[in-house]
Amino acid sequence: MSAKTYEVRTYGCQMNVHDSERLSGLLEDAGYVRAPEGADGDADVVVFNTCAVRENADNKLYGNLGRLAPRKAERPGMQIAVGGCLAQKDRDTIVSRAPWVDVVFGTHNIGKLPVLLERARVQEEAQVEIAESLEAFPSTLPTRRESAYAAWVSISVGCNNTCTFCIVPALRGKEKDRRPGDILAEIEALVAEGVSEITLLGQNVNAYGSDIGDREAFSKLLRACGTIEGLERVRFTSPHPRDFTDDVIAAMAETPNVMPQLHMPLQSGSDTVLRAMRRSYRQERFLGIIEKVRAAIPHAAISTDIIVGFPGETEEDFEQTMHTVREARFANAFTFQYSKRPGTPAATMDGQIPKEVVQERYMRLVALQEEISWEENKKQVGRTLEVMVAEGEGRKDGETHRLSGRAPDNRLVHFTKPDGPDGEVRPGDVVTVEITYAAPHHLLAEGAVLAVRRTRAGDAWAKRNAAEAAKPAGVMLGLPTVGAPAPLPAPSAPACGGH
């Protein structure tokens, strides 16, 4: 009898991507195999890992569940599971609105999925199990990682902030930190498998230590990562300006494998709006952090999240955001039009802004940021950069005879594919190139590659691909476009609240 197949569909932020790798690992540990590419609901088990931050998240979920209902009716034994933030929030309504769902599980108990599927099969009724507090850190569960050379490592879960636009703390709970020894042991194990780039992950990553009583725990963790042999690149996401202290800047500047890249959510440049958002910093504090980072790490690329049209935002408030963007000169920004999230204080605030006003402001902000991104990218022309080759980053690479990868500051670089013996450049390998052209969202290196360094990460990618080729073709999770975890996926809503 052939093994049962599974498909995981992922929505939302990096935390959900990380959780989905664990869900895949748990299912494979239980004997399931990944459904062939393009299965599109034809798997024996279809898992939805949901997000509650995105606009109309529930409508999209029920629409997708509705499309699977007739397929399930025709296919005895097929099971559907719903997990993630929306499951945590709407636990009681999912099965009543979609009675053909077999399992509903929350953000705190993803490790229970195989058991719940089996229980639903034996008892022939839906299993709804939502834990109120974390049962196990996702990183301690089996995993099926999407990249052989780059990996997420969770350092904390939950969030102690109370931003008025964000529902995540209610769904992911209070912040809970992993012990530093456990984090470093996981990183060392990953490096031993060939991973050369890790991204430290937390809802508010630089508040790490508040749960264990050490205010400098995050900077110490960054420095400890610097001592791990074979770990070439360290990134982290997402920090909060309130907790971003000078010791973290020093650790970034002084630890060679911590990359010159920072994602620092602004949300608004107006002190009035920041107060209404319950963000515990002001414009001057935010710009002060940017100034300190640039002084310590001159080539740092800084990105951000911004919400336009928060309730009560005046034209003057919006101009303060534009001013902050001009001063900060972000390499790129994830910009969002405010939309109500049921269950958040902001949803019932007075002064909701008309859609057409929000749209007009949004277009002005996008145009300004596009101009700045291009100007900042033009400064890279003539620089020689080490680029880690990525998988699935360049959509036109086949037509243009190019490969793509990420510079240390996380900028996307397309480069000419080397000829001859150096032509076999693999994801995870590192090439040295000279930047010849800049566009707003990528760089080009049109000349010959200056050097190729084959790496253990490239070896790991090759080994994994050979193993995959020997099995039926797999289907990728329905992720945002993250060939490797390190490049931040461009979220269509503030990633887990946008911090």
C-alpha positions as CSV (number, residue, x, y, z in Angstrom):
1,M,0.0,0.0,0.0
2,S,1.4,3.4,-1.0
3,A,2.1,6.0,1.7
4,K,-0.5,8.8,2.2
5,T,0.4,12.1,0.7
6,Y,0.1,15.6,2.3
7,E,0.1,19.2,1.1
8,V,0.6,22.3,3.4
9,R,-0.7,25.7,2.3
10,T,0.9,28.6,4.2
11,Y,-0.4,32.2,4.6
12,G,1.1,35.0,6.6
13,C,4.4,35.9,8.2
14,Q,7.8,34.3,8.7
15,M,6.5,32.6,11.9
16,N,3.9,30.7,9.8
17,V,6.6,29.7,7.3
18,H,8.7,28.4,10.1
19,D,5.7,26.5,11.6
20,S,4.8,25.0,8.2
21,E,8.3,23.5,7.9
22,R,7.6,21.9,11.2
23,L,4.1,20.6,10.2
24,S,5.7,19.1,7.1
25,G,8.4,17.5,9.3
26,L,5.8,16.1,11.7
27,L,3.8,14.6,8.9
28,E,6.8,13.0,7.2
29,D,7.9,11.6,10.6
30,A,4.4,10.0,10.8
31,G,4.9,8.3,7.5
32,Y,3.2,10.7,5.0
33,V,5.0,11.8,1.8
34,R,4.7,15.2,0.1
35,A,2.1,15.3,-2.7
36,P,3.5,15.5,-6.2
37,E,3.9,19.0,-7.7
38,G,0.7,20.6,-8.8
39,A,-1.5,18.3,-6.7
40,D,-3.7,21.2,-5.8
41,G,-5.9,19.6,-3.2
42,D,-5.5,16.0,-4.5
43,A,-3.4,15.0,-1.4
44,D,-4.7,12.6,1.3
45,V,-4.2,15.4,3.9
46,V,-4.4,19.1,3.1
47,V,-3.3,21.4,5.9
48,F,-4.1,25.2,5.9
49,N,-1.7,27.2,8.1
50,T,-3.6,30.4,8.4
51,C,-3.0,34.1,9.3
52,A,-5.4,36.4,11.1
53,V,-3.5,39.6,10.2
54,R,-4.2,39.7,6.5
55,E,-7.3,41.5,5.2
56,N,-10.2,39.1,4.5
57,A,-8.2,36.2,5.8
58,D,-11.3,34.3,6.9
59,N,-13.1,34.8,3.5
60,K,-10.1,33.4,1.7
61,L,-9.9,30.4,4.0
62,Y,-13.6,29.5,3.7
63,G,-13.4,30.0,-0.1
64,N,-10.5,27.6,-0.3
65,L,-12.3,25.1,2.1
66,G,-15.4,25.4,0.0
67,R,-13.5,24.4,-3.2
68,L,-12.1,21.3,-1.4
69,A,-15.6,20.1,-0.2
70,P,-16.7,18.3,-3.4
71,R,-13.2,16.8,-3.8
72,K,-13.3,15.4,-0.3
73,A,-16.8,14.0,-0.9
74,E,-15.5,12.1,-3.9
75,R,-12.4,10.9,-2.0
76,P,-13.0,8.6,1.0
77,G,-10.3,9.0,3.6
78,M,-9.2,12.5,2.6
79,Q,-8.6,14.8,5.6
80,I,-8.5,18.6,5.9
81,A,-6.8,20.4,8.8
82,V,-6.8,24.1,9.7
83,G,-4.1,25.6,12.0
84,G,-2.4,28.9,12.7
85,C,-3.6,32.2,13.9
86,L,-7.0,32.2,12.4
87,A,-7.7,28.8,13.9
88,Q,-6.6,30.1,17.3
89,K,-9.0,33.1,16.9
90,D,-12.0,31.4,15.3
91,R,-11.8,28.0,16.9
92,D,-15.5,27.6,17.5
93,T,-16.7,28.7,14.0
94,I,-14.5,26.9,11.6
95,V,-16.2,23.5,12.0
96,S,-19.7,25.0,12.1
97,R,-19.0,26.9,8.8
98,A,-17.1,24.1,7.2
99,P,-18.3,20.8,8.8
100,W,-16.1,18.8,6.3
101,V,-12.9,20.0,8.2
102,D,-11.4,17.1,10.2
103,V,-8.9,18.9,12.5
104,V,-8.6,22.4,13.9
105,F,-5.4,23.2,15.9
106,G,-3.9,26.4,17.2
107,T,-0.5,28.2,17.3
108,H,0.5,26.6,20.5
109,N,0.1,22.9,19.7
110,I,1.2,22.3,16.2
111,G,3.0,19.2,17.4
112,K,-0.4,17.5,17.9
113,L,-1.3,17.5,14.2
114,P,-0.6,13.8,13.4
115,V,-2.3,12.6,16.6
116,L,-5.4,14.7,15.9
117,L,-5.6,13.4,12.3
118,E,-5.5,9.8,13.5
119,R,-8.1,10.5,16.2
120,A,-10.4,12.2,13.7
121,R,-10.0,9.1,11.4
122,V,-10.8,6.6,14.2
123,Q,-13.6,8.5,15.8
124,E,-15.0,9.8,12.5
125,E,-15.6,13.2,13.9
126,A,-13.9,16.6,13.8
127,Q,-11.1,17.2,16.4
128,V,-10.8,20.8,17.7
129,E,-7.9,21.3,20.0
130,I,-6.6,24.8,20.8
131,A,-4.0,25.1,23.6
132,E,-3.9,28.4,25.5
133,S,-0.2,28.3,26.1
134,L,2.8,26.9,24.2
135,E,3.3,23.2,24.5
136,A,6.7,23.0,22.7
137,F,8.9,25.4,20.9
138,P,8.4,24.8,17.1
139,S,12.2,24.4,16.7
140,T,12.2,21.3,18.9
141,L,9.8,19.5,16.5
142,P,10.8,17.4,13.4
143,T,11.2,19.6,10.3
144,R,11.2,19.5,6.6
145,R,13.1,22.6,5.7
146,E,12.5,24.4,2.4
147,S,16.2,25.3,2.0
148,A,19.3,23.2,2.3
149,Y,21.6,26.2,2.9
150,A,19.5,28.7,4.9
151,A,17.3,28.2,7.9
152,W,15.0,30.0,10.3
153,V,15.8,29.5,14.0
154,S,13.1,30.6,16.5
155,I,14.5,32.3,19.6
156,S,11.2,33.4,21.1
157,V,7.5,33.2,20.5
158,G,4.7,35.6,21.6
159,C,4.8,39.3,22.1
160,N,4.4,41.6,25.2
161,N,3.5,44.7,23.1
162,T,-0.1,46.1,22.9
163,C,-0.1,47.8,19.5
164,T,-3.7,48.9,18.8
165,F,-3.6,47.6,15.1
166,C,-2.3,44.1,16.0
167,I,-4.1,41.0,17.1
168,V,-1.0,38.8,17.3
169,P,-0.4,39.0,21.1
170,A,-3.9,37.7,21.7
171,L,-3.2,34.7,19.3
172,R,0.5,33.9,20.0
173,G,0.5,34.8,23.7
174,K,3.0,36.5,25.9
175,E,6.7,36.4,25.0
176,K,8.4,33.2,25.9
177,D,12.2,32.9,25.3
178,R,14.2,29.8,24.5
179,R,17.3,29.1,26.5
180,P,20.4,30.4,24.7
181,G,22.1,27.0,24.9
182,D,19.2,25.4,23.1
183,I,19.3,28.0,20.3
184,L,23.0,27.7,19.8
185,A,22.8,23.9,19.8
186,E,20.2,24.0,17.1
187,I,22.3,26.4,15.0
188,E,25.4,24.2,15.4
189,A,23.4,21.1,14.3
190,L,22.1,23.0,11.3
191,V,25.7,24.1,10.3
192,A,26.8,20.5,10.7
193,E,24.1,19.6,8.1
194,G,25.5,22.2,5.7
195,V,23.4,25.3,6.5
196,S,25.5,28.5,6.2
197,E,22.9,31.2,6.8
198,I,20.4,31.5,9.6
199,T,17.7,34.0,10.4
200,L,16.9,34.4,14.1
201,L,13.1,34.7,14.4
202,G,10.9,36.2,17.0
203,Q,7.7,38.3,17.2
204,N,9.8,41.0,18.8
205,V,13.3,39.5,18.3
206,N,15.4,42.1,20.2
207,A,13.2,41.9,23.3
208,Y,14.8,38.5,23.7
209,G,15.9,38.1,27.3
210,S,12.9,39.9,29.0
211,D,11.5,36.4,29.8
212,I,14.9,35.2,31.3
213,G,15.8,38.4,33.0
214,D,18.8,39.5,30.9
215,R,18.5,42.8,29.0
216,E,21.6,42.2,27.0
217,A,20.7,38.6,26.1
218,F,20.1,39.4,22.4
219,S,23.4,41.1,21.8
220,K,25.2,38.2,23.6
221,L,23.3,35.7,21.4
222,L,24.5,37.6,18.2
223,R,28.1,37.5,19.5
224,A,27.8,33.8,20.3
225,C,26.7,33.2,16.7
226,G,30.0,34.8,15.7
227,T,31.9,31.9,17.3
228,I,30.2,29.1,15.3
229,E,32.6,27.8,12.7
230,G,31.0,27.4,9.3
231,L,28.2,29.8,10.0
232,E,28.7,32.5,7.3
233,R,25.6,34.7,7.6
234,V,23.4,35.7,10.5
235,R,20.2,37.8,10.1
236,F,17.3,38.5,12.4
237,T,13.7,39.7,12.2
238,S,11.8,41.6,13.4
239,P,13.1,44.0,16.0
240,H,11.2,46.8,17.8
241,P,12.6,50.3,18.1
242,R,11.7,50.4,21.8
243,D,14.1,47.5,22.7
244,F,16.8,48.3,20.1
245,T,19.8,49.2,22.3
246,D,23.4,50.3,21.8
247,D,24.8,46.9,22.8
248,V,22.9,45.3,19.8
249,I,24.3,47.8,17.4
250,A,27.8,47.1,18.8
251,A,27.3,43.4,18.4
252,M,26.1,43.8,14.8
253,A,29.1,46.0,14.0
254,E,31.7,43.8,15.7
255,T,30.5,40.3,14.8
256,P,31.7,39.5,11.2
257,N,29.0,37.0,10.3
258,V,26.1,39.3,11.4
259,M,25.0,40.8,8.2
260,P,24.9,44.6,7.5
261,Q,21.1,44.5,7.2
262,L,18.3,45.7,9.5
263,H,14.6,45.5,9.2
264,M,13.2,48.2,11.6
265,P,9.5,48.8,11.5
266,L,8.5,52.5,11.6
267,Q,4.7,52.2,11.1
268,S,4.3,56.0,11.2
269,G,6.5,59.1,11.4
270,S,3.9,61.1,13.3
271,D,4.3,61.2,17.1
272,T,0.5,61.6,17.4
273,V,-0.2,58.5,15.3
274,L,2.5,56.5,17.1
275,R,0.8,57.4,20.4
276,A,-2.6,56.2,19.0
277,M,-0.9,53.0,17.8
278,R,0.5,52.5,21.3
279,R,4.1,52.4,19.9
280,S,6.5,53.3,22.7
281,Y,8.9,55.4,20.6
282,R,8.7,58.7,18.7
283,Q,10.1,59.9,15.4
284,E,13.3,61.4,17.0
285,R,14.1,58.2,18.8
286,F,13.6,56.2,15.6
287,L,15.8,58.4,13.5
288,G,18.4,58.4,16.3
289,I,18.6,54.6,16.0
290,I,19.0,54.8,12.2
291,E,21.8,57.3,12.7
292,K,23.7,55.2,15.2
293,V,23.4,52.1,13.0
294,R,24.8,54.0,10.0
295,A,27.6,55.4,12.0
296,A,28.6,51.9,13.2
297,I,27.8,50.0,10.0
298,P,28.1,52.4,7.0
299,H,27.0,50.0,4.4
300,A,24.0,48.7,6.3
301,A,20.8,48.3,4.3
302,I,17.8,49.3,6.4
303,S,14.2,48.3,5.5
304,T,10.9,49.0,7.3
305,D,7.1,48.6,7.6
306,I,4.8,51.6,7.3
307,I,1.0,51.8,7.7
308,V,-0.8,54.6,5.8
309,G,-4.2,55.9,6.9
310,F,-4.3,54.8,10.5
311,P,-7.5,56.1,12.2
312,G,-7.1,59.9,12.9
313,E,-4.1,60.4,10.6
314,T,-4.2,63.9,9.3
315,E,-2.4,65.3,6.2
316,E,0.1,66.8,8.6
317,D,0.6,63.4,10.3
318,F,1.2,61.8,6.9
319,E,3.7,64.5,6.0
320,Q,5.7,63.5,9.1
321,T,5.9,60.0,7.8
322,M,7.1,61.3,4.4
323,H,9.7,63.4,6.3
324,T,10.9,60.4,8.3
325,V,11.2,58.3,5.1
326,R,13.3,61.1,3.4
327,E,15.6,61.3,6.5
328,A,15.9,57.5,7.0
329,R,16.6,56.6,3.4
330,F,15.4,53.0,3.6
331,A,16.7,50.5,1.1
332,N,13.1,49.3,0.8
333,A,9.8,49.6,2.7
334,F,6.8,47.3,3.0
335,T,4.0,49.8,2.8
336,F,0.4,49.0,3.8
337,Q,-2.9,50.7,3.6
338,Y,-4.6,50.5,7.0
339,S,-7.5,48.1,7.1
340,K,-9.6,47.1,10.1
341,R,-8.7,43.9,11.9
342,P,-11.6,42.6,14.0
343,G,-10.7,42.3,17.6
344,T,-8.1,45.1,17.6
345,P,-8.7,48.5,19.5
346,A,-8.0,50.4,16.2
347,A,-10.9,48.8,14.5
348,T,-13.4,50.8,16.7
349,M,-11.5,54.1,16.9
350,D,-13.0,57.3,15.7
351,G,-11.6,59.0,12.6
352,Q,-11.5,56.1,10.2
353,I,-10.0,57.5,7.0
354,P,-11.9,57.3,3.7
355,K,-10.5,54.7,1.3
356,E,-9.7,57.2,-1.5
357,V,-7.7,59.4,0.9
358,V,-5.7,56.4,2.1
359,Q,-5.1,55.3,-1.5
360,E,-3.8,58.7,-2.5
361,R,-1.4,59.0,0.4
362,Y,-0.3,55.4,-0.2
363,M,0.6,56.2,-3.8
364,R,2.6,59.3,-2.8
365,L,4.6,57.2,-0.2
366,V,5.3,54.4,-2.6
367,A,6.5,56.9,-5.3
368,L,8.9,58.5,-2.7
369,Q,10.2,55.2,-1.4
370,E,10.7,53.9,-5.0
371,E,12.8,57.0,-5.8
372,I,14.9,56.6,-2.6
373,S,15.4,52.8,-3.2
374,W,16.7,53.5,-6.7
375,E,19.0,56.2,-5.5
376,E,20.4,54.0,-2.7
377,N,20.8,51.1,-5.1
378,K,22.7,53.3,-7.5
379,K,25.3,53.8,-4.8
380,Q,26.1,50.1,-5.1
381,V,27.3,50.4,-8.7
382,G,31.1,49.8,-8.9
383,R,31.2,47.8,-5.6
384,T,32.6,44.3,-5.5
385,L,30.2,42.0,-3.5
386,E,30.1,38.4,-2.3
387,V,26.8,37.0,-3.3
388,M,25.3,33.9,-1.9
389,V,23.6,32.0,-4.7
390,A,19.9,31.6,-4.1
391,E,17.2,29.2,-5.4
392,G,14.1,30.6,-7.0
393,E,15.0,34.3,-6.6
394,G,15.4,35.3,-10.3
395,R,12.2,34.6,-12.2
396,K,13.8,35.3,-15.6
397,D,17.2,33.7,-14.9
398,G,16.6,30.9,-17.5
399,E,15.9,33.5,-20.4
400,T,18.7,35.9,-19.4
401,H,21.4,33.3,-18.8
402,R,21.8,34.7,-15.3
403,L,21.8,33.4,-11.7
404,S,20.6,35.3,-8.7
405,G,21.6,35.6,-5.1
406,R,21.7,37.9,-2.1
407,A,24.5,40.3,-1.2
408,P,25.5,40.5,2.5
409,D,23.0,43.4,3.0
410,N,20.3,41.2,1.5
411,R,20.0,43.2,-1.8
412,L,18.9,40.9,-4.7
413,V,21.7,40.6,-7.3
414,H,21.4,39.0,-10.7
415,F,24.7,38.0,-12.2
416,T,26.0,36.5,-15.4
417,K,26.2,32.7,-15.3
418,P,29.8,31.6,-15.3
419,D,31.0,29.5,-18.3
420,G,33.4,26.6,-18.3
421,P,34.1,24.6,-15.2
422,D,32.8,27.4,-12.9
423,G,29.4,27.2,-14.6
424,E,28.1,24.7,-12.1
425,V,27.4,27.2,-9.4
426,R,24.9,25.8,-6.9
427,P,22.5,27.5,-4.4
428,G,24.5,28.0,-1.2
429,D,27.8,28.7,-3.1
430,V,29.3,32.2,-3.0
431,V,30.4,34.2,-6.0
432,T,32.3,37.5,-6.1
433,V,30.9,40.0,-8.6
434,E,31.1,43.7,-9.5
435,I,27.8,45.6,-9.6
436,T,27.3,47.4,-13.0
437,Y,23.7,48.5,-12.9
438,A,21.0,49.3,-10.4
439,A,17.2,49.1,-10.5
440,P,14.9,50.1,-7.6
441,H,14.5,46.5,-6.5
442,H,17.6,44.6,-7.7
443,L,21.2,45.0,-8.8
444,L,23.0,43.6,-11.9
445,A,26.5,42.3,-12.3
446,E,26.8,42.1,-16.1
447,G,30.5,41.3,-16.3
448,A,32.2,38.0,-15.7
449,V,32.1,36.5,-12.2
450,L,35.4,37.4,-10.5
451,A,35.5,34.3,-8.2
452,V,33.5,31.2,-7.3
453,R,33.7,29.6,-3.9
454,R,32.1,26.2,-3.6
455,T,30.7,25.7,-0.1
456,R,29.5,23.0,2.2
457,A,26.1,24.7,1.8
458,G,26.3,24.1,-1.9
459,D,27.3,20.5,-1.3
460,A,24.2,20.1,1.0
461,W,21.9,21.5,-1.7
462,A,23.4,19.1,-4.3
463,K,23.0,16.1,-1.9
464,R,19.4,17.1,-1.1
465,N,18.5,17.5,-4.7
466,A,20.0,14.1,-5.6
467,A,17.9,12.6,-2.8
468,E,14.8,14.4,-4.0
469,A,15.3,13.2,-7.6
470,A,15.3,9.6,-6.3
471,K,11.8,10.2,-4.8
472,P,8.6,11.4,-6.4
473,A,8.7,15.1,-7.1
474,G,7.6,17.2,-4.1
475,V,5.4,20.2,-3.9
476,M,6.6,23.4,-2.2
477,L,4.6,24.9,0.6
478,G,2.3,27.7,-0.7
479,L,4.8,30.3,0.6
480,P,5.5,33.9,-0.1
481,T,8.4,33.9,-2.5
482,V,11.2,32.8,-0.2
483,G,13.7,30.7,-2.1
484,A,15.8,30.8,1.0
485,P,14.4,32.0,4.3
486,A,16.9,34.9,4.6
487,P,15.4,37.3,2.2
488,L,12.3,38.8,3.9
489,P,9.2,37.8,2.0
490,A,7.2,40.9,1.0
491,P,4.1,40.5,3.1
492,S,0.8,41.9,1.9
493,A,0.0,43.0,5.5
494,P,2.2,43.9,8.4
495,A,4.0,40.6,9.1
496,C,2.5,39.4,12.4
497,G,1.5,42.9,13.3
498,G,4.5,44.5,11.7
499,H,6.1,45.1,15.0
